[in-house]
Amino acid sequence: MSKFIDDETKKEIQKSNLGKYEMYLGEHKVKIKKLTPADWENLMTHCQAVPALIYRALVHIVDSDPLTAYTFAYSSLLQTINDFIDVINTLTGIDKHELKNNVAADDCGEYIERMIKRNDILKKYRTVAMGRAVQGMIGKVYQSEKTTEE
């Protein structure tokens, strides 16, 4: 009977059996998990460019809406596909070759987007970026006061 089910119907059946934080990457059912400090350390060790890219992007778009942030994340996916494959491999354990050849790019983008949302990374880095912006402004004020006193 399963021979007669088309791909679209198969995908709908798969989606209906997923939890809130689950999805399919190719044939693999994966969980979008909360990142632990160990996960972050592992990401930083194996995928140095992507966390820095995400951080830099989020720092520079503090005043932008979430759609802009996700659009930037998606375009970054296209620019640094190998680094994102490393991130997905690190978090899911799916073989890199299989990710590159058997998983659609939009599914990879969806995984990254959902991981960012699940871990509230945008909000956390906006807070950090705002803190740094305020520190920078305070530093400039302090420097100008110091210069005027001399």
N, C-alpha and C positions, 0 to 999 in steps of 0.2 A: 504494500500500500504506500509506503514512503517513497517509492519510485515515482509516484504520480503527483507528489507535492512539489509545486514550483518553488524556486528560491525565495520569492517574496513571501509566500505563505509560511515557509520554513522560518524565515527571520521573524515574522509576526508571532509565531508559536514560541520561538526562543525568547523574545522580548517579554511575552506574557508570563514567563516563568522566572523573571529576574526580580531581585530585590531592589530597593531604592538605590543602593550603592553598588550595583553590579551592572556589567555590560559584557558584550562579546567583542573580542578582538580576533577577527578571523574565526576560527573554530574554538577559541579558548574563552571560557567564561572567567572573567576577572573581577576582582573587588576593587572599588575605589576606596582605599583605606585611609585612615588618619595617619599622618606621618609622625613617626617617633623621632627623638633625637638621633637614634641609630640610623634611621632611614635617611635623615638629612646628611649625616656623616658619610654614609655610603654614597649618596648622590654627589656630595662634594668631592669624594675621592675618585669616583668613576666618571663623573660627568661635570667637570669643572666649569665649562663654558655656559651651560644652560642656566644653572641657578644664578650665576652672575648676570646673564642676559635678562632673565626674568626680573631680577632685582633692579637692574638699571632701567629697564622698561617701566616698571612700576614706580620707581622714584621720579622719572621724568613725566609721568602722566598722572600725577597726584590729583590734579584738578579735572581730569577727564572722566567721562562716564564709563561704567563697566563695559559697555559694548565696544568702546574704543580700546580698552585694555585687552579684551578677548580677541579683537581684530588684530591688534599688535601681536598677541601671543600666537595667533594662527599664521600671520605672515612670517613670524620668527620660525615657526615650524617649517615653513617652506625653505627658509634660508639655512637652517641648521638641522636638516632632517636626521643626519647621523647622530648628532648630540641628543635629539629627542628620542631616537630609537634607543640610545643608551639609557635614557631616563626610564622609558617604558620597560625595557629589559630589566633594569635594576629593580623596579617596583613590582613587576609581575612575574619575572623569571622566564618569560617567553623568549625563545631563541631569536637573536638579532636577524639572522638570515630569514627566518620565517616572518618576522615583523615586516621586513623590507619587501618581501615578495608575496606575502599572502594576506596582508592586512591593508585595508584601504586607508589612504592618507587622511580622509575626513574622520575615520574612526580613531586614528591616532590623535588627531586634533581634539576630538570629543573627549577622549580619555584624559588628555592634559587639561582641558577646560574643566572637566568634572573634578579632577584631582585638585585643581586650584580652588574651585568653589567649596569642595568638601573640607578642605583644610583652612579655608578662609584666608588664603595667602594674600589676596588683594588687600583686604582690610588691615592685616598685620603689617604689610609693607608700606601701606599708605600711612599708618601711624608712625612707623619708623621714619619714613621720608618727611612727614610733617615735623617730627621732632628734630630731625637734622636741619630742616629749613629754618626752624625757630632758632636752633643753636647757631646757625650761620648768621642770621640777622642779629642775634645778641652779640656775637663775636664782632661783627662789623660796627655795631653801636659802641661796643667797648673800645675797639681800636680807634674810632673817631674821637671818643671822649679822651682817650689816653693821648692822642695827638694834639688835641686842643689844649690840654692841660700843660703840655711842654712848651 
